[in-house]
Amino acid sequence: MHNTPLSGISADALNALLDDAFGADRHMRTAYLLRKGMVAINHLSFGILDEGELVASIQCWPVRVDKAELILVGPVAVATHRQNEGLGTQLMQLMLNAVTPQDAPMVMIGDPEYYGRFGFEAEGTSGWTLPGPWEPRRLLLRNSEMVALPTHGMLGPND
Ligand SMILES: CC(C)(COP(=O)(O)OP(=O)(O)OC[C@H]1O[C@@H](n2cnc3c(N)ncnc32)[C@H](O)[C@@H]1OP(=O)(O)O)[C@@H](O)C(=O)NCCC(=O)NCCS
């Protein structure tokens, strides 16, 4: 099993993994609207290969809230037949280890019961608006450098 920058993985293999983890209707998700038209951030996007099979992936995207830059984390995907083996944890650690001091705070839509262990929490996001439906408790922020961020504002692509 080994890690690789996601830029080296074929679009077909990535799409098959994402369809498996999230379902083929995944493009309707609010997270897709949030980063519409953006290119994934290369140094924070990884795949895990096992004997040539892509079994897990993480992607990060440039977004903003009002005028403040953020990094959108996700999708975080683990193949359904490989879940609960620690691959999701491995992906999150790979990504967090690759963060540089220049990188913006991170936002994601996910379960706080899982992502809390990686420093993501809903605190600070309750005044933010998204371009589609969302559950406030699942809009999570990781702002380890305590960057000043708007308390209110629209989240969207950083274009
Ligand atoms: C969520 C996901 C990324 C977790 O990765 P994983 O490799 O299966 O999980 P890990 O092996 O790292 O961690 C397993 C632990 O996390 C817990 N866990 C997994 N998903 C969880 C969730 N959504 N909420 C709470 N706990 C969760 C498991 O119960 C397990 O707990 P334990 O260690 O106490 O037994 C993966 O299951 C997945 O791709 N799911 C489908 C897509 C998805 O929902 N992605 C997240 C939104 S971006």
The ligand as an SDF file (V2000), in Angstrom:
LIG
                    3D

 48 50  0  0  0  0  0  0  0  0999 V2000
  -15.9690    8.6360    6.6790 C   0  0  0  0  0  0  0  0  0  0  0  0
  -14.7430    7.8930    6.1330 C   0  0  0  0  0  0  0  0  0  0  0  0
  -13.8550    8.8570    5.3770 C   0  0  0  0  0  0  0  0  0  0  0  0
  -13.9660    7.3110    7.3440 C   0  0  0  0  0  0  0  0  0  0  0  0
  -12.8340    6.6040    6.9010 O   0  0  0  0  0  0  0  0  0  0  0  0
  -12.5410    5.1120    7.4440 P   0  0  0  0  0  0  0  0  0  0  0  0
  -11.2530    4.6800    6.8600 O   0  0  0  0  0  0  0  0  0  0  0  0
  -13.7300    4.2720    7.1700 O   0  0  0  0  0  0  0  0  0  0  0  0
  -12.4350    5.3540    9.0240 O   0  0  0  0  0  0  0  0  0  0  0  0
  -11.1930    5.0680    9.9840 P   0  0  0  0  0  0  0  0  0  0  0  0
  -10.8140    3.6330    9.8340 O   0  0  0  0  0  0  0  0  0  0  0  0
  -10.1610    6.1110    9.8100 O   0  0  0  0  0  0  0  0  0  0  0  0
  -11.8670    5.3270   11.4050 O   0  0  0  0  0  0  0  0  0  0  0  0
  -12.7790    4.4160   11.8940 C   0  0  0  0  0  0  0  0  0  0  0  0
  -13.4420    4.9690   13.1370 C   0  0  0  0  0  0  0  0  0  0  0  0
  -14.1700    6.1560   12.7980 O   0  0  0  0  0  0  0  0  0  0  0  0
  -15.5430    5.9660   13.0630 C   0  0  0  0  0  0  0  0  0  0  0  0
  -16.3160    6.6430   12.0180 N   0  0  0  0  0  0  0  0  0  0  0  0
  -16.2550    6.4430   10.6900 C   0  0  0  0  0  0  0  0  0  0  0  0
  -17.1340    7.2500   10.0560 N   0  0  0  0  0  0  0  0  0  0  0  0
  -17.7380    7.9740   11.0240 C   0  0  0  0  0  0  0  0  0  0  0  0
  -18.7430    8.9570   11.0060 C   0  0  0  0  0  0  0  0  0  0  0  0
  -19.2970    9.3890    9.8790 N   0  0  0  0  0  0  0  0  0  0  0  0
  -19.1410    9.4780   12.2000 N   0  0  0  0  0  0  0  0  0  0  0  0
  -18.6000    9.0580   13.3660 C   0  0  0  0  0  0  0  0  0  0  0  0
  -17.6260    8.1160   13.4370 N   0  0  0  0  0  0  0  0  0  0  0  0
  -17.2240    7.5710   12.2740 C   0  0  0  0  0  0  0  0  0  0  0  0
  -15.7540    4.4700   13.0280 C   0  0  0  0  0  0  0  0  0  0  0  0
  -16.8820    4.1160   13.7710 O   0  0  0  0  0  0  0  0  0  0  0  0
  -14.4520    3.9920   13.6890 C   0  0  0  0  0  0  0  0  0  0  0  0
  -14.5150    4.1940   15.0810 O   0  0  0  0  0  0  0  0  0  0  0  0
  -13.6320    3.3320   16.1070 P   0  0  0  0  0  0  0  0  0  0  0  0
  -12.1820    3.6790   15.8050 O   0  0  0  0  0  0  0  0  0  0  0  0
  -14.0770    3.8310   17.4400 O   0  0  0  0  0  0  0  0  0  0  0  0
  -13.9670    1.9080   15.8050 O   0  0  0  0  0  0  0  0  0  0  0  0
  -15.1380    6.7200    5.2180 C   0  0  0  0  0  0  0  0  0  0  0  0
  -15.8800    5.7690    5.9520 O   0  0  0  0  0  0  0  0  0  0  0  0
  -15.9410    7.0920    3.9810 C   0  0  0  0  0  0  0  0  0  0  0  0
  -15.3700    7.3410    2.9360 O   0  0  0  0  0  0  0  0  0  0  0  0
  -17.2860    7.1100    4.0850 N   0  0  0  0  0  0  0  0  0  0  0  0
  -18.1660    7.4250    2.9650 C   0  0  0  0  0  0  0  0  0  0  0  0
  -18.0110    8.8180    2.4680 C   0  0  0  0  0  0  0  0  0  0  0  0
  -18.1490    9.8670    3.5300 C   0  0  0  0  0  0  0  0  0  0  0  0
  -19.1430    9.9030    4.2540 O   0  0  0  0  0  0  0  0  0  0  0  0
  -17.1320   10.7630    3.6390 N   0  0  0  0  0  0  0  0  0  0  0  0
  -17.0590   11.8220    4.6260 C   0  0  0  0  0  0  0  0  0  0  0  0
  -17.6100   13.1370    4.1800 C   0  0  0  0  0  0  0  0  0  0  0  0
  -16.4200   14.1790    3.3350 S   0  0  0  0  0  0  0  0  0  0  0  0
  1  2  1  0
  2  3  1  0
  2  4  1  0
  2 36  1  0
  4  5  1  0
  5  6  1  0
  6  7  2  0
  6  8  1  0
  6  9  1  0
  9 10  1  0
 10 11  2  0
 10 12  1  0
 10 13  1  0
 13 14  1  0
 14 15  1  0
 15 16  1  0
 15 30  1  0
 16 17  1  0
 17 18  1  0
 17 28  1  0
 18 19  1  0
 18 27  1  0
 19 20  2  0
 20 21  1  0
 21 22  1  0
 21 27  2  0
 22 23  1  0
 22 24  2  0
 24 25  1  0
 25 26  2  0
 26 27  1  0
 28 29  1  0
 28 30  1  0
 30 31  1  0
 31 32  1  0
 32 33  2  0
 32 34  1  0
 32 35  1  0
 36 37  1  0
 36 38  1  0
 38 39  2  0
 38 40  1  0
 40 41  1  0
 41 42  1  0
 42 43  1  0
 43 44  2  0
 43 45  1  0
 45 46  1  0
 46 47  1  0
 47 48  1  0
M  END
$$$$
